[in-house]
Amino acid sequence: MTEMEPREEPGAEKRRRRWPRVVLALGIVLLGASCMACSPVYVAKATIAEVGILRARRPIPLVISDSTTSEDTRNKLAWVLEARRFAADELDIDVGDSYTMFTQLDRDTLALVVSAAPKDQLAPVTWWFPIVGRVPYRGFFSLEDALDAERDLQEEGYDTYVRPTAAFSTLGWFNDPVLSTVLRSDDVEVVTTVLHELAHQYLFVPGQVGFNESFANFVGRVAAIRFFCTRQGGGPDTVKCMRAQERWRDYQRFSVFIDDFTRELDQIYYYEPGLTYEDKLARREVLFAGARERFESEVMPTFESFTFGGFINRPMNNATLMGMVRYYHRLPDFQRLLDDFDGDLTAAMQRLRLNLEDVDDPWDLIPSGESAVE
């Protein structure tokens, strides 16, 4: 090797040999989706973008030891590795090779997610994909493509919602990297995000996106509390421990609010006979205005760490509300499940995974009742 030749990272040759299989697998997964969900152009663009993310991966230890890496990036990547070990050792998650690599993106957002819903129903438009089943959104790596898709849906008469996403999980199919977009958050959120995404590898129910995301939110938040409050160097009196606890309480408060609000909308959409389409749209605007006022005056003052400002800052419609319900549905009930196991998160997770085959709806495994968030 001459001085001008770049030094290869460990395992580079092995990864080169794997690339034809990786690209083929991606093609099979994405092309399988094209017959029912996507155009060939969409599939091609998604494949190219995903392959680019995977090809740009670098082992996290090498990134940490690189003198050109910023101190902030090194510190947060160290948290990623520690959170990953915690998930394997304490939560019994088969983490595989996920989040052992890092990809530096050339943009602030990983992708844009487009979702839609009828104006008179809290029911998402869905698309079918292999492996994951029906999902209520499509992802785009281009703002122009996302806005084009949104316009098409709007022309069909749907409410729409376009949002950015900073992370993703391939459910262990590939060696998911930590993306630079994730590291824009503080240490608590970086750890929470890694634990959230790894929760998808532990339990994922095809076609049940709302359950999957609420479960991962529960695991990510509660596991982060356990991580920061019990680890060596942490403790119940540390800032990060208290911050993690505050954020889980805030998530539950917002969950109670958004679930109550969507039940009000359900009443006019489904249970008030005689309302025309126009009547429903007029009535929902009254509820939208009332919910905004109630949120600002009654709910926002209770938050300790988050503000959930997106609720009042973005246009309100059925698609944006379904996007919130997807991630915040019945979170206090997940806490009740945890309480039933005396705070043993691992046992609660195992109970859900072992009993999935016994129910038609995974939500039947979550205890329900009146919830008060202290």
ABEGO torsion letter per residue (X at the ends): XBAABBBBBBGAAAAAAAAAAAAAAAAAAAAAAAAAABBAAAAAAAAAAAAAAAAABBBAAAAAABAABBAAAAAAAAAAAAAAAAAAAAAGBBAEABGABBBBBABABABBBBBBBBAABBBBBBBBBBGAEBBABBBBABAAAAAAAAAAAAAAGBBBBBBBBABBBAGGABBBBBBAAAAABBAAAAAAAAAAAAAAAABBBBGBAAAAAAAAAAAAAAAAAAAAAABBGBEAABAAAAAAAAAAAAAAAAAAAAAAAAAAAAAAAAABBGBBAAAAAAAAAAAAAAAAAAAAAAAAAABAABAGAAAAABBBBAAAAAAAAAAABGAAAAAAAAAAAGGBAAAAAAAAAAAAAABABAAAABBBEBBBBX
